[in-house]
């Protein structure tokens, strides 16, 4: 099983969500969750994610997106995971709407740290077995357990 050990992921930042709206609404929601869970400025998060999307979609295919941004008020990488009830258009490379979103927010000066975390998330979400488990999980607790299992095993 792959792991995402370099990203702080609070259980409150792992959510099942209705698919209300589209990509812009999802990025706004990520900002709100970033504010609730990590004390970030919701608008700064949304603005950073929108700016990154303007460079090219972070929908990398297979109905998965990894929106990401760097922020000045972070000292380590944090994550927000959303499982959508219905897929939304995300301008993905394969043209398919997305239903799994792992947003990565990194320190502004964390260039290498950001790239390593992004690669770790990407490898984790390329595992077809893990993706099937995430899509089939019974709720927030089950999603969080899948996303954090390796960290907990290492701590024991």
GUDO-450369 format. One line per field, with one value per atom (N, C-alpha, C): residue number from 0; atom name; x, y, z. Coordinates in pm, whole numbers, plus 32768, in hexadecimal, padded with zeros to 4 digits. Example, Ala and Ser with C-alpha at 12.3 -4.5 7.8 and 13.67 -1.06 7.14 Angstrom:
2
k	[0; 0; 0; 1; 1; 1]
a	[N; CA; C; N; CA; C]
east	[8527; 84CE; 8528; 8505; 8557; 850A]
north	[7DC7; 7E3E; 7EB6; 7F1F; 7F96; 8003]
up	[830C; 830C; 830C; 82C4; 82CA; 8313]
***
This chain:
156
k	[0; 0; 0; 1; 1; 1; 2; 2; 2; 3; 3; 3; 4; 4; 4; 5; 5; 5; 6; 6; 6; 7; 7; 7; 8; 8; 8; 9; 9; 9; 10; 10; 10; 11; 11; 11; 12; 12; 12; 13; 13; 13; 14; 14; 14; 15; 15; 15; 16; 16; 16; 17; 17; 17; 18; 18; 18; 19; 19; 19; 20; 20; 20; 21; 21; 21; 22; 22; 22; 23; 23; 23; 24; 24; 24; 25; 25; 25; 26; 26; 26; 27; 27; 27; 28; 28; 28; 29; 29; 29; 30; 30; 30; 31; 31; 31; 32; 32; 32; 33; 33; 33; 34; 34; 34; 35; 35; 35; 36; 36; 36; 37; 37; 37; 38; 38; 38; 39; 39; 39; 40; 40; 40; 41; 41; 41; 42; 42; 42; 43; 43; 43; 44; 44; 44; 45; 45; 45; 46; 46; 46; 47; 47; 47; 48; 48; 48; 49; 49; 49; 50; 50; 50; 51; 51; 51; 52; 52; 52; 53; 53; 53; 54; 54; 54; 55; 55; 55; 56; 56; 56; 57; 57; 57; 58; 58; 58; 59; 59; 59; 60; 60; 60; 61; 61; 61; 62; 62; 62; 63; 63; 63; 64; 64; 64; 65; 65; 65; 66; 66; 66; 67; 67; 67; 68; 68; 68; 69; 69; 69; 70; 70; 70; 71; 71; 71; 72; 72; 72; 73; 73; 73; 74; 74; 74; 75; 75; 75; 76; 76; 76; 77; 77; 77; 78; 78; 78; 79; 79; 79; 80; 80; 80; 81; 81; 81; 82; 82; 82; 83; 83; 83; 84; 84; 84; 85; 85; 85; 86; 86; 86; 87; 87; 87; 88; 88; 88; 89; 89; 89; 90; 90; 90; 91; 91; 91; 92; 92; 92; 93; 93; 93; 94; 94; 94; 95; 95; 95; 96; 96; 96; 97; 97; 97; 98; 98; 98; 99; 99; 99; 100; 100; 100; 101; 101; 101; 102; 102; 102; 103; 103; 103; 104; 104; 104; 105; 105; 105; 106; 106; 106; 107; 107; 107; 108; 108; 108; 109; 109; 109; 110; 110; 110; 111; 111; 111; 112; 112; 112; 113; 113; 113; 114; 114; 114; 115; 115; 115; 116; 116; 116; 117; 117; 117; 118; 118; 118; 119; 119; 119; 120; 120; 120; 121; 121; 121; 122; 122; 122; 123; 123; 123; 124; 124; 124; 125; 125; 125; 126; 126; 126; 127; 127; 127; 128; 128; 128; 129; 129; 129; 130; 130; 130; 131; 131; 131; 132; 132; 132; 133; 133; 133; 134; 134; 134; 135; 135; 135; 136; 136; 136; 137; 137; 137; 138; 138; 138; 139; 139; 139; 140; 140; 140; 141; 141; 141; 142; 142; 142; 143; 143; 143; 144; 144; 144; 145; 145; 145; 146; 146; 146; 147; 147; 147; 148; 148; 148; 149; 149; 149; 150; 150; 150; 151; 151; 151; 152; 152; 152; 153; 153; 153; 154; 154; 154; 155; 155; 155]
a	[N; CA; C; N; CA; C; N; CA; C; N; CA; C; N; CA; C; N; CA; C; N; CA; C; N; CA; C; N; CA; C; N; CA; C; N; CA; C; N; CA; C; N; CA; C; N; CA; C; N; CA; C; N; CA; C; N; CA; C; N; CA; C; N; CA; C; N; CA; C; N; CA; C; N; CA; C; N; CA; C; N; CA; C; N; CA; C; N; CA; C; N; CA; C; N; CA; C; N; CA; C; N; CA; C; N; CA; C; N; CA; C; N; CA; C; N; CA; C; N; CA; C; N; CA; C; N; CA; C; N; CA; C; N; CA; C; N; CA; C; N; CA; C; N; CA; C; N; CA; C; N; CA; C; N; CA; C; N; CA; C; N; CA; C; N; CA; C; N; CA; C; N; CA; C; N; CA; C; N; CA; C; N; CA; C; N; CA; C; N; CA; C; N; CA; C; N; CA; C; N; CA; C; N; CA; C; N; CA; C; N; CA; C; N; CA; C; N; CA; C; N; CA; C; N; CA; C; N; CA; C; N; CA; C; N; CA; C; N; CA; C; N; CA; C; N; CA; C; N; CA; C; N; CA; C; N; CA; C; N; CA; C; N; CA; C; N; CA; C; N; CA; C; N; CA; C; N; CA; C; N; CA; C; N; CA; C; N; CA; C; N; CA; C; N; CA; C; N; CA; C; N; CA; C; N; CA; C; N; CA; C; N; CA; C; N; CA; C; N; CA; C; N; CA; C; N; CA; C; N; CA; C; N; CA; C; N; CA; C; N; CA; C; N; CA; C; N; CA; C; N; CA; C; N; CA; C; N; CA; C; N; CA; C; N; CA; C; N; CA; C; N; CA; C; N; CA; C; N; CA; C; N; CA; C; N; CA; C; N; CA; C; N; CA; C; N; CA; C; N; CA; C; N; CA; C; N; CA; C; N; CA; C; N; CA; C; N; CA; C; N; CA; C; N; CA; C; N; CA; C; N; CA; C; N; CA; C; N; CA; C; N; CA; C; N; CA; C; N; CA; C; N; CA; C; N; CA; C; N; CA; C; N; CA; C; N; CA; C; N; CA; C; N; CA; C; N; CA; C; N; CA; C; N; CA; C; N; CA; C; N; CA; C; N; CA; C; N; CA; C; N; CA; C; N; CA; C; N; CA; C; N; CA; C; N; CA; C; N; CA; C; N; CA; C; N; CA; C; N; CA; C; N; CA; C; N; CA; C; N; CA; C; N; CA; C]
east	[8054; 8000; 8059; 8034; 807D; 805A; 80A7; 808E; 809C; 805A; 8068; 8099; 8114; 8149; 8178; 8193; 81CA; 815F; 80E1; 8074; 8020; 800E; 7FB3; 7F24; 7ED8; 7E4E; 7DF6; 7DAD; 7D51; 7CD2; 7C97; 7C1D; 7BAE; 7BA8; 7B40; 7B54; 7BCC; 7BE9; 7BCF; 7B93; 7B6D; 7AD5; 7A9C; 7A0B; 79CA; 794F; 78F3; 78A3; 7896; 7854; 77ED; 777F; 7725; 776A; 7748; 7785; 7730; 7738; 76ED; 7748; 771D; 776F; 77D7; 7845; 78AD; 7936; 7998; 7A22; 7A36; 79FE; 7A0E; 79D5; 7963; 7925; 797B; 79B6; 7A0F; 7A88; 7AC5; 7B3B; 7B17; 7A9F; 7A70; 7A61; 7A27; 7A15; 7A9B; 7AFD; 7B82; 7BB9; 7BA4; 7BCF; 7B8B; 7B09; 7ABE; 7AF0; 7B09; 7B3A; 7BC7; 7C19; 7C9F; 7C99; 7C37; 7C25; 7BF7; 7B93; 7B5D; 7BC5; 7C10; 7C68; 7CF5; 7D27; 7DB2; 7DC7; 7D59; 7D63; 7D95; 7D85; 7DB4; 7D4B; 7D73; 7D17; 7CD0; 7C4D; 7C00; 7C0F; 7C0B; 7C15; 7CA1; 7D07; 7D90; 7DA3; 7D68; 7D6F; 7D29; 7CAD; 7C61; 7CAB; 7CDD; 7D24; 7DA0; 7DEB; 7E62; 7E40; 7DD6; 7DAC; 7D7A; 7D2D; 7CFB; 7D70; 7DD3; 7E48; 7E92; 7E9F; 7EE4; 7E93; 7E10; 7DBB; 7DC3; 7DDD; 7DEA; 7E64; 7EC6; 7F3D; 7F24; 7EBE; 7E9B; 7E51; 7DF4; 7DA1; 7DF4; 7DCE; 7E0D; 7DBB; 7D57; 7D0F; 7D66; 7DA6; 7E0B; 7DD4; 7D50; 7D14; 7CDD; 7C90; 7C53; 7BF5; 7BBD; 7B5D; 7B9C; 7C1B; 7C66; 7CA6; 7CA4; 7CE8; 7D3E; 7DAF; 7E07; 7E23; 7DBF; 7DD9; 7E40; 7E99; 7F02; 7F2D; 7F60; 7F8D; 7FF1; 8041; 809E; 8068; 8076; 8043; 80AD; 80AF; 8113; 8101; 808A; 8073; 8072; 80BB; 80C7; 8158; 816B; 81F3; 8208; 819C; 81A7; 8132; 813D; 80D3; 8059; 7FE3; 7F65; 7F0D; 7EB1; 7E5A; 7DC7; 7D76; 7CE4; 7CB5; 7C67; 7C37; 7BA0; 7B6D; 7ADD; 7AB6; 7A4B; 7A0D; 7983; 796E; 78F3; 7887; 780C; 779A; 7786; 779C; 7793; 780D; 7849; 78BE; 789D; 7901; 78F1; 795C; 793A; 799B; 7A11; 7A8A; 7B03; 7B6C; 7B43; 7B9F; 7C13; 7BF5; 7C5D; 7C9A; 7D13; 7D5C; 7D12; 7CCA; 7C81; 7BF1; 7BC9; 7B43; 7AD7; 7AFA; 7A96; 7A85; 7A0A; 79F4; 7A36; 7A51; 7A97; 7A39; 7A58; 7A0C; 7A67; 7AEA; 7B4A; 7BAA; 7BB6; 7C0B; 7C63; 7CE5; 7D44; 7D8C; 7D65; 7DA3; 7E1F; 7E8A; 7F09; 7F27; 7F3E; 7F63; 7FEC; 804C; 80D7; 810E; 817A; 81BB; 81F0; 81EA; 8218; 82A9; 82FC; 838A; 83AC; 8347; 835E; 8360; 83B7; 83BB; 83CE; 8439; 8455; 83EC; 83C9; 8363; 82DF; 82B9; 823D; 8241; 82AE; 82BA; 82BB; 82FD; 82FF; 8274; 822C; 81A5; 8149; 8155; 8103; 811D; 819B; 81BF; 8187; 818E; 815C; 80C4; 807D; 7FEB; 7FCA; 8011; 7FF9; 800F; 807C; 8096; 8027; 7FFE; 7F95; 7F14; 7EF1; 7E74; 7E7D; 7EF2; 7F00; 7EEA; 7EE1; 7EC9; 7E34; 7E14; 7D88; 7D3E; 7D81; 7D43; 7D1E; 7D79; 7D5F; 7CED; 7CEE; 7C85; 7BFD; 7BF7; 7B79; 7B4C; 7BAA; 7B89; 7B56; 7B96; 7B6A; 7ADC; 7AC1; 7A3B; 79D2; 79F9; 799A; 7992; 79E6; 79E9; 7962; 7941; 78BC; 78A7; 7909; 78F6; 797A; 7973; 79E8; 7A50; 7A23; 7A82; 7ACA; 7A81; 7ABE; 7B1F; 7AF8; 7B52; 7BD3; 7BC3; 7C39; 7C93; 7C56; 7CA5; 7CF8; 7CBD; 7D06; 7D78; 7D5C; 7DBE; 7E2E; 7E15; 7E78; 7EAD; 7E88; 7EAA; 7F40; 7F8F; 801F; 805D; 8031; 8067; 804D; 7FD2; 7FAE; 7FFD; 8013; 8060; 80F0; 8129; 81B4; 81C0; 8159; 815D; 8153; 811C; 8107; 8189]
north	[7F8A; 8000; 807C; 80DE; 815D; 81AE; 8214; 826A; 82FD; 8351; 83E2; 8418; 83FC; 841B; 84AB; 84F1; 8578; 85E6; 85BF; 8620; 8610; 867E; 867B; 8675; 8615; 8605; 85EF; 8656; 864B; 8603; 85B7; 856E; 85CC; 8645; 86A5; 86D9; 86C3; 86EF; 8680; 8613; 85A4; 85A3; 85B7; 85CB; 8583; 8555; 852E; 85AB; 85CC; 8648; 8632; 867B; 867B; 86C5; 86A6; 86E9; 8761; 87C7; 8842; 88A3; 88D2; 892F; 88E6; 8929; 88EF; 8906; 8912; 8920; 8998; 8A0B; 8A83; 8A6F; 8A2C; 8A12; 89B3; 8951; 88F3; 893C; 8994; 89DE; 8A3D; 8A76; 8AC9; 8A74; 89FD; 89A2; 8979; 895D; 893B; 89AE; 8A2A; 8A9E; 8AA3; 8A8A; 8A8B; 8A1E; 89A8; 893A; 895A; 8997; 89C1; 8A24; 8A7A; 8ADA; 8A93; 8A3C; 89F3; 8999; 894F; 88E7; 8915; 8974; 899A; 8A2F; 8A7B; 8B09; 8B60; 8B32; 8B7D; 8BE2; 8C43; 8CA3; 8C61; 8C4E; 8C06; 8C44; 8CC8; 8D0A; 8CFD; 8D01; 8CEF; 8C62; 8BFF; 8B75; 8B6C; 8B9E; 8B98; 8BE1; 8C58; 8CA7; 8C5D; 8C1F; 8BD4; 8B5C; 8B17; 8AA2; 8ACB; 8B38; 8B6A; 8B93; 8BD7; 8C01; 8B89; 8B20; 8AA7; 8A64; 8A5F; 8A23; 8A70; 8AF2; 8B44; 8B19; 8ADC; 8AAC; 8A27; 89E0; 895E; 890E; 88C0; 8876; 8813; 8806; 87A4; 8723; 8719; 869C; 8641; 85DD; 8590; 8512; 84FC; 8489; 8426; 83C5; 835C; 8395; 8409; 844E; 847F; 84A3; 84D1; 8558; 85B1; 8632; 8649; 868D; 86B3; 8748; 879B; 882B; 884C; 88AA; 88CA; 895B; 898D; 8A17; 8A26; 8A8F; 8AB1; 8B2E; 8B2E; 8B9C; 8BCB; 8C4C; 8C85; 8C62; 8C3E; 8C29; 8B95; 8B44; 8AB5; 8A94; 8A37; 8A09; 8978; 8936; 88B0; 8896; 8830; 880D; 87D8; 8804; 87D2; 87A6; 874B; 8716; 8721; 871E; 871C; 86B6; 8654; 85EB; 85F2; 85F6; 85F9; 8584; 8541; 84DC; 8513; 852B; 8569; 8501; 8523; 84C9; 84B4; 851C; 8515; 855A; 8523; 8563; 85EE; 8648; 86CE; 86E5; 8738; 875C; 87A3; 877C; 87B6; 87D2; 87CF; 87E3; 877F; 8704; 869E; 867A; 8647; 8623; 85BD; 8561; 84FA; 8522; 859C; 85CE; 859C; 8545; 850E; 8568; 8570; 85BC; 8573; 85BC; 8580; 8569; 8502; 84E8; 84D9; 84CF; 84CB; 8540; 858D; 8604; 8604; 860A; 8617; 869C; 8702; 8786; 878A; 87BF; 87CE; 8861; 888B; 8914; 890F; 8959; 894F; 89D7; 89D8; 8A57; 8A9C; 8B20; 8B6D; 8B4F; 8B38; 8B1F; 8A8A; 8A36; 89A6; 8967; 8993; 8961; 88CA; 8897; 8808; 87BB; 87EE; 87AD; 87A3; 880E; 8810; 87A6; 87A1; 8741; 86B1; 8698; 8611; 85E7; 8642; 8623; 860B; 865D; 864D; 85C6; 859F; 851D; 84AB; 84BA; 8453; 8440; 84AF; 84A9; 846A; 8494; 845E; 83C7; 8397; 8306; 82BD; 82F5; 82BA; 82AC; 8314; 8314; 82CF; 829E; 824C; 81B8; 8196; 810C; 80ED; 809F; 8082; 8041; 7FEA; 7FA9; 8011; 806D; 80D4; 812F; 8155; 81AD; 8169; 80E8; 809E; 809D; 808B; 808D; 8117; 8180; 8207; 8220; 81F5; 8209; 81B6; 8144; 80EB; 80FB; 8150; 815F; 818F; 8166; 817D; 8207; 825B; 82E2; 8320; 8390; 83DE; 838C; 8342; 82F3; 828B; 824A; 81E5; 8225; 8298; 82E0; 8307; 8341; 836C; 82F5; 8285; 820E; 81E3; 81E5; 81C1; 8223; 82A3; 830B; 8313; 82E3; 82F3; 826F; 81FF; 817A; 8166; 8188; 8172; 81C5; 8240; 8295; 8258; 8226; 81EB; 816C; 811B; 809F; 80BE; 8126; 814B; 817F; 81C2; 81FB; 8190; 811F; 80B4; 806E]
up	[8000; 8000; 8000; 7FB1; 7FAD; 8029; 8042; 80B6; 808E; 80DA; 80C8; 814E; 816F; 81F3; 8202; 8196; 819F; 81A7; 81A8; 81A6; 8225; 826E; 82E1; 82AC; 82DE; 82B2; 832D; 8355; 83C6; 839A; 83F5; 83D3; 83A6; 83DF; 83B9; 832A; 82F2; 8269; 8203; 8231; 81DA; 81D7; 8160; 8159; 80E4; 80FE; 8095; 8074; 7FF5; 7FCF; 7F61; 7F69; 7EF6; 7E84; 7E0C; 7D99; 7D73; 7DC4; 7DA7; 7D5F; 7CED; 7CA1; 7C4F; 7C36; 7BE4; 7C21; 7BCB; 7BF6; 7C52; 7C2E; 7C80; 7D0C; 7D14; 7D96; 7DE9; 7DA9; 7DEE; 7E25; 7DD7; 7E05; 7E77; 7E74; 7EE3; 7F61; 7F51; 7FC1; 7FFD; 7FAA; 7FDB; 8030; 8003; 8052; 80D9; 80DB; 815A; 81B9; 8183; 81D6; 8208; 81B3; 81DD; 8251; 824E; 82BB; 833B; 832D; 83A0; 83E2; 8392; 83C7; 83E6; 839A; 83A8; 83C5; 83D6; 83F6; 8385; 830A; 8295; 8269; 821B; 81E2; 816B; 8177; 8111; 8087; 8080; 7FFE; 7FC3; 8016; 7FE5; 7FAD; 7FF0; 7FBE; 7F37; 7F30; 7EB3; 7E43; 7E5F; 7DFB; 7DC8; 7E23; 7DFC; 7DA5; 7DC8; 7D7A; 7CEF; 7CE9; 7C68; 7C0F; 7C4A; 7BFC; 7BC5; 7C14; 7BE5; 7B76; 7B84; 7B1D; 7A9A; 7AA1; 7A28; 79D6; 7A16; 79D1; 7989; 79B4; 797D; 79E7; 79BC; 7A1A; 7A6C; 7AEB; 7B44; 7B46; 7AEE; 7ADB; 7A86; 7AC5; 7A7B; 7A3C; 7A42; 7A00; 7A64; 7A2F; 7A80; 7AEA; 7ACE; 7B25; 7BA8; 7BA2; 7C17; 7BF9; 7C5D; 7C51; 7CCC; 7CB7; 7D25; 7D1C; 7D3C; 7D3C; 7DA7; 7D8A; 7DEA; 7DDE; 7E4E; 7E55; 7EC6; 7EBE; 7F2A; 7F70; 7FF5; 8046; 80A8; 80C3; 811C; 81AE; 81DA; 8268; 8292; 824A; 826D; 828D; 82EB; 8309; 82DE; 82B2; 8279; 821B; 81CA; 816C; 81B5; 8189; 81C0; 814C; 816A; 8103; 8125; 80BD; 80C8; 8061; 808F; 8035; 802C; 7FB1; 7F98; 7F3F; 7F66; 7F10; 7EEE; 7E6E; 7E40; 7E23; 7E46; 7E2D; 7D98; 7D4A; 7CB8; 7C7D; 7C15; 7BD8; 7BA0; 7BA6; 7B6F; 7B03; 7AA3; 7A3B; 7A7A; 7A54; 7A8E; 7A22; 79A3; 7934; 7939; 7960; 796F; 78E8; 78ED; 7874; 781F; 7860; 7814; 77F6; 781C; 77FF; 785C; 78BB; 7917; 7991; 79C4; 7A40; 7AB5; 7B23; 7B95; 7C0B; 7C58; 7CD3; 7D4D; 7D39; 7DA6; 7D98; 7E03; 7E00; 7E7C; 7E65; 7ED4; 7EBF; 7F0C; 7F00; 7F59; 7F22; 7F6A; 7F7A; 7FF6; 8014; 8057; 801F; 804B; 8072; 80C2; 80E4; 8066; 8065; 7FF1; 7FCE; 8032; 801B; 8018; 8013; 8016; 7F8C; 7F34; 7EAB; 7EA2; 7EDE; 7ED9; 7F28; 7F9D; 7FF1; 7FA6; 7F5F; 7F11; 7EA3; 7E5A; 7DEC; 7E1F; 7E8F; 7EC7; 7EF5; 7F37; 7F66; 7EEF; 7E88; 7E10; 7DCE; 7DC6; 7D8C; 7DE1; 7E65; 7EBF; 7EAE; 7EA8; 7E95; 7E0E; 7DA8; 7D21; 7D1C; 7D58; 7D5B; 7DA7; 7E18; 7E6B; 7E1A; 7DCD; 7D82; 7CFB; 7CD6; 7C5D; 7C7B; 7CFA; 7D24; 7D12; 7CAB; 7C8A; 7CFF; 7D49; 7DBC; 7E27; 7E43; 7EA8; 7E7A; 7DFD; 7DC9; 7DD5; 7DB7; 7DC5; 7E57; 7EB3; 7F41; 7F6C; 7F3C; 7F5E; 7F2A; 7EB0; 7E78; 7EC1; 7EF7; 7F39; 7FD0; 8009; 809C; 80D0; 814A; 8182; 81BF; 81C3; 81FB; 8222; 8269; 828D; 82DB; 833E; 838E; 8339; 82E1; 8289; 8226; 81EF; 8195; 81DD; 8254; 82A0; 82C1; 82E5; 8304; 828C; 8216; 819D; 8180; 8193; 8174; 81DB; 8254; 82BF; 82F5; 82BC; 82F1; 8305; 82A3; 82AE; 831E; 832D; 8398; 8420; 8434; 84B5; 84CE; 8466; 8478; 849D; 8463; 8482; 8511; 8542; 85C7; 8633; 8611; 8675; 8697]
***
